[in-house]
Amino acid sequence: MKPAAERKLSHAVASQLSRAGLLEGDKPLLVAVSGGPDSLALLTLLSGLRTQNHLRLHIAHLDHGLRGPESEEDAEYVQSVANDIAIPCTVAKGNVDLFRKKHHLSWEAAAREVRYAFLSSLAEGIGASAVALGHTADDQAETVLLHLMRGSGLQGLQGMLPTTFWQSKDHTQSITLVRPLLGITREETEALCQAHKLEPRHDSSNLEDRFVRNRIRRKLIPHLKQYNPSIREALLRLSQSLSHDFSYIDQKVREVWPTIVTRTSRGLRFNRKFFLALHPSIQAHLLRSGWKELSGDIASLTHNQIVNALSAAQKGAGKTVSLGSGLRFHSDYGELIFETTKPLTSNPHLIATPLPVPGEACIGAWHITAKLVDSPQFNKEPYRAYLDITALGKEGLVRSRQSDDRFQPLGMEGSKRLKEFMIDAHIPRRWRDETPLLVSEQGVAWVVGWRIAHWARVTESTQKIVELNATRATRLL
């Protein structure tokens, strides 16, 4: 690999970390390294960014306990690589088989849950800001194709998100995941390893056809290349296009949610008249949001369950549909009732991220930009706000709510507890921890998507105006 090509890859990784707010800071970045070419390439590129960006790294490797001596040799290799480049490394061993049997999961799903639980626990223990994963453009194409075969909707066809959250099934663990290599191909990671004289390990289980993803990688994609030699690029374009579409729909769902949905002690109630007046796509995504609000896990929701719930909503009062996971959907005369007997849990908190003015910040699934404008273009767009620059100064901070937060909503003389504002604004409980707050030394300046602070508003005496825009995307892991 030529130096110019390596610099291009390094720039791509640095740009992704910068967008996620992870390039600089006092917290270490945990790097998941299996020993394969993709994770070794990621480690190499991140290691090259250490000095210039004051980036602290910590390597994590999990022996899944599935391949005997081969797995043990992988662990020894990763430890030796870590020693050579003087980066601390933690190696652990998991029991995927036991977890799979206990939770009735596939081998692939069980391995992913055990691996992410290990990474989450280690990240918390060392105070890491996030976990960097080595998924490439090829992995993204395989994921999109896998979801297409399963009949996934827009959410699944987006593939993997560059920055997202993982949460354990029992909601006791969570971690921010960042994927800096999604724009880099497997050919490029292998070429980088060769240029640095690295000898990646190769997981023999990747050759086993009992795993669907392996069959897609080894058989289906090569076959599809006979029809379209650029099938990978086509799948990536599909992913990117649908990501924009899903982001827009998700934004519309958040806009109508407070006007249609109310919370009860047992679940959610939808205004039936208003619900049925919406476009069917918004209806379906409202139900998906309701499912996630109550169960905390969207992965187990099927297309047929959504179709059955929508059918019950259309047919009138007295129709009840059991949706599994302890949930049921009931159509009444004026309401659609989504109920559960399970306790409700909240989402993990967002990691505090600086927002320079002008500049941008990525926090969780949110991307927030700040720029100076001559005059505001006021409209009903809830994810755009205009503030007096004196409210922020040169830099604001984007974070989740804290227990002692207070907020002075626009038009209100005094402040109130932020929790009270969120209740009054009908922000669903499950959204509150993942609703970004833009804060400065003066307090909460913007509850993103809902209201700006009265003291941060643009007035006749304002000399400089900051335009803020927030977008949000949600994808499957």
Backbone hydrogen bonds, N-H to C=O, Kabsch-Sander energy under -0.5 kcal/mol:
donor,donor_aa,acceptor,acceptor_aa,energy
5,A,2,K,-0.5
6,E,2,K,-2.0
7,R,3,P,-2.5
8,K,4,A,-1.7
9,L,5,A,-1.8
10,S,6,E,-2.7
11,H,7,R,-2.4
12,A,8,K,-2.0
13,V,9,L,-2.2
14,A,10,S,-2.6
15,S,11,H,-2.6
16,Q,12,A,-1.8
17,L,13,V,-2.3
18,S,14,A,-2.4
19,R,15,S,-2.4
20,A,16,Q,-1.5
21,G,18,S,-1.4
22,L,17,L,-3.2
23,L,17,L,-0.7
29,L,56,R,-3.0
30,L,28,P,-0.5
30,L,130,A,-2.3
31,V,58,H,-3.0
32,A,30,L,-0.6
32,A,132,A,-2.4
33,V,31,V,-0.6
33,V,60,A,-2.8
34,S,32,A,-0.5
40,L,36,G,-2.1
41,A,37,P,-2.2
42,L,38,D,-2.3
43,L,39,S,-2.4
44,T,40,L,-2.5
45,L,41,A,-2.5
46,L,42,L,-2.6
47,S,43,L,-2.6
48,G,44,T,-1.7
49,L,45,L,-0.7
49,L,46,L,-0.8
50,R,47,S,-1.0
53,N,49,L,-1.7
54,H,50,R,-0.9
54,H,51,T,-0.7
55,L,50,R,-1.7
56,R,54,H,-0.5
58,H,29,L,-1.8
59,I,88,P,-3.0
60,A,31,V,-2.8
61,H,90,T,-2.3
63,D,61,H,-0.5
63,D,92,A,-3.3
64,H,62,L,-0.8
70,E,67,R,-1.5
71,S,68,G,-0.7
72,E,68,G,-1.6
73,E,69,P,-2.3
74,D,70,E,-1.9
75,A,71,S,-2.1
76,E,72,E,-2.1
77,Y,73,E,-2.2
78,V,74,D,-2.5
79,Q,75,A,-2.2
80,S,76,E,-2.0
81,V,77,Y,-2.4
82,A,78,V,-2.4
83,N,79,Q,-2.2
84,D,80,S,-2.1
85,I,81,V,-1.6
86,A,83,N,-0.8
87,I,82,A,-2.1
90,T,59,I,-2.6
92,A,61,H,-2.2
94,G,63,D,-3.0
96,V,64,H,-1.3
96,V,94,G,-0.6
99,F,95,N,-1.8
100,R,96,V,-2.8
101,K,97,D,-2.1
102,K,98,L,-2.1
103,H,99,F,-2.2
104,H,100,R,-1.0
105,L,100,R,-1.6
110,A,106,S,-2.7
111,A,107,W,-2.6
112,R,108,E,-2.1
113,E,109,A,-2.3
114,V,110,A,-2.5
115,R,111,A,-2.4
116,Y,112,R,-2.7
117,A,113,E,-2.1
118,F,114,V,-2.0
119,L,115,R,-2.4
120,S,116,Y,-2.7
121,S,117,A,-2.4
122,L,118,F,-2.5
123,A,119,L,-2.7
124,E,120,S,-2.2
125,G,121,S,-2.0
126,I,122,L,-2.1
127,G,123,A,-0.9
128,A,123,A,-2.6
129,S,28,P,-2.4
130,A,28,P,-0.5
131,V,176,T,-2.3
132,A,30,L,-3.4
133,L,178,V,-2.7
137,A,181,L,-0.6
137,A,184,I,-2.8
140,Q,136,T,-2.1
141,A,137,A,-2.3
142,E,138,D,-2.3
143,T,139,D,-2.4
144,V,140,Q,-2.4
145,L,141,A,-2.2
146,L,142,E,-2.5
147,H,143,T,-2.5
148,L,144,V,-2.1
149,M,145,L,-2.2
150,R,146,L,-1.3
151,G,148,L,-1.1
152,S,147,H,-2.8
157,L,153,G,-2.1
158,Q,154,L,-0.9
158,Q,155,Q,-0.6
159,G,156,G,-1.5
164,T,177,L,-2.4
166,W,175,I,-2.5
168,S,173,Q,-2.4
171,H,168,S,-1.9
175,I,166,W,-1.9
177,L,164,T,-3.5
178,V,131,V,-2.7
179,R,162,P,-2.9
181,L,133,L,-0.5
182,L,179,R,-1.1
184,I,181,L,-2.4
189,T,185,T,-1.7
190,E,186,R,-2.3
191,A,187,E,-2.0
192,L,188,E,-2.1
193,C,189,T,-2.1
194,Q,190,E,-2.1
195,A,191,A,-2.2
196,H,192,L,-1.6
197,K,194,Q,-1.4
198,L,193,C,-3.0
201,R,35,G,-3.2
203,D,201,R,-0.5
204,S,202,H,-0.6
206,N,203,D,-1.7
207,L,204,S,-1.8
208,E,205,S,-1.4
209,D,207,L,-0.5
211,F,208,E,-1.3
212,V,210,R,-0.5
215,R,211,F,-1.7
216,I,212,V,-2.3
217,R,213,R,-2.5
218,R,214,N,-3.1
219,K,215,R,-2.2
220,L,215,R,-2.1
221,I,216,I,-2.8
223,H,219,K,-1.7
224,L,220,L,-2.8
225,K,221,I,-1.9
226,Q,223,H,-1.3
227,Y,224,L,-1.4
228,N,224,L,-2.4
231,I,228,N,-1.5
234,A,230,S,-2.2
235,L,231,I,-2.4
236,L,232,R,-2.1
237,R,233,E,-2.2
238,L,234,A,-2.1
239,S,235,L,-2.2
240,Q,236,L,-2.4
241,S,237,R,-2.6
242,L,238,L,-2.5
243,S,239,S,-1.7
244,H,240,Q,-1.4
245,D,241,S,-1.7
246,F,242,L,-3.0
247,S,243,S,-2.2
248,Y,244,H,-1.8
249,I,245,D,-2.2
250,D,246,F,-3.0
251,Q,247,S,-1.9
252,K,248,Y,-2.1
253,V,249,I,-2.4
254,R,250,D,-1.9
255,E,251,Q,-1.5
256,V,252,K,-2.0
257,W,253,V,-2.0
259,T,256,V,-1.0
260,I,256,V,-1.0
260,I,257,W,-1.2
261,V,257,W,-2.9
262,T,269,R,-2.3
264,T,267,G,-2.9
268,L,338,F,-3.3
269,R,262,T,-2.7
270,F,336,L,-3.2
271,N,260,I,-2.0
272,R,270,F,-0.7
272,R,334,G,-1.9
275,F,271,N,-2.6
276,L,272,R,-2.5
277,A,273,K,-1.0
278,L,275,F,-1.4
282,I,279,H,-0.6
283,Q,279,H,-2.3
284,A,280,P,-2.5
285,H,281,S,-2.0
286,L,282,I,-2.3
287,L,283,Q,-2.1
288,R,284,A,-2.0
289,S,285,H,-2.3
290,G,286,L,-2.4
291,W,287,L,-2.6
292,K,288,R,-2.5
293,E,289,S,-2.6
294,L,290,G,-1.8
295,S,291,W,-3.2
296,G,291,W,-0.6
296,G,292,K,-1.5
301,L,298,I,-1.4
306,I,302,T,-1.5
307,V,303,H,-2.4
308,N,304,N,-2.7
309,A,305,Q,-2.1
310,L,306,I,-2.5
311,S,307,V,-2.2
312,A,308,N,-2.1
313,A,309,A,-2.0
314,Q,310,L,-1.7
315,K,311,S,-1.8
316,G,312,A,-0.8
318,G,331,S,-2.4
319,K,316,G,-0.9
319,K,331,S,-0.6
321,V,329,F,-3.0
323,L,321,V,-0.5
323,L,327,L,-2.2
324,G,327,L,-0.6
327,L,324,G,-2.0
328,R,339,E,-1.7
329,F,321,V,-3.0
330,H,337,I,-2.8
331,S,319,K,-3.0
332,D,330,H,-0.6
332,D,335,E,-3.2
336,L,270,F,-2.2
337,I,330,H,-3.4
338,F,268,L,-3.0
338,F,336,L,-0.5
339,E,328,R,-2.3
339,E,337,I,-0.6
340,T,266,R,-2.7
341,T,326,G,-0.8
350,L,433,D,-0.7
353,T,398,V,-2.9
355,L,396,G,-2.9
357,V,394,K,-2.5
359,G,370,A,-2.4
361,A,368,I,-2.5
362,C,19,R,-0.6
363,I,366,W,-2.2
366,W,363,I,-2.2
367,H,471,T,-2.6
368,I,361,A,-3.0
369,T,469,N,-2.6
370,A,359,G,-2.9
371,K,467,E,-1.9
373,V,465,I,-2.0
378,F,376,P,-0.6
384,R,381,E,-1.3
385,A,468,L,-2.1
387,L,466,V,-2.3
388,D,456,A,-2.3
389,I,464,K,-2.2
391,A,388,D,-2.4
392,L,389,I,-1.4
393,G,389,I,-3.2
395,E,392,L,-0.8
396,G,355,L,-2.8
397,L,439,V,-2.3
398,V,353,T,-3.1
399,R,397,L,-0.5
399,R,437,L,-2.1
400,S,350,L,-0.7
405,D,402,Q,-1.9
407,F,416,K,-3.0
410,L,452,I,-1.6
412,M,409,P,-2.4
416,K,407,F,-2.2
418,L,405,D,-2.1
420,E,417,R,-0.5
421,F,417,R,-1.9
422,M,418,L,-2.6
423,I,419,K,-2.0
424,D,420,E,-2.8
425,A,421,F,-2.5
426,H,423,I,-1.3
427,I,422,M,-2.6
431,W,428,P,-1.6
432,R,428,P,-0.9
432,R,429,R,-0.8
433,D,429,R,-0.6
435,T,431,W,-0.6
435,T,432,R,-0.8
437,L,399,R,-2.7
438,L,446,W,-2.6
439,V,397,L,-3.1
439,V,437,L,-0.7
440,S,443,G,-2.3
443,G,440,S,-1.2
444,V,406,R,-0.7
445,A,438,L,-2.8
445,A,443,G,-0.6
446,W,438,L,-1.5
447,V,451,R,-3.0
448,V,436,P,-1.8
448,V,446,W,-1.0
449,G,382,P,-0.8
450,W,447,V,-2.7
451,R,447,V,-1.5
453,A,445,A,-2.8
454,H,408,Q,-2.7
456,A,453,A,-0.9
457,R,454,H,-1.2
462,T,459,T,-1.4
465,I,373,V,-0.8
466,V,387,L,-2.9
467,E,371,K,-3.5
467,E,465,I,-0.5
468,L,385,A,-3.2
468,L,466,V,-0.6
469,N,369,T,-1.9
470,A,383,Y,-2.5
471,T,367,H,-2.2
473,A,365,A,-1.8
476,L,155,Q,-0.7
476,L,159,G,-0.5
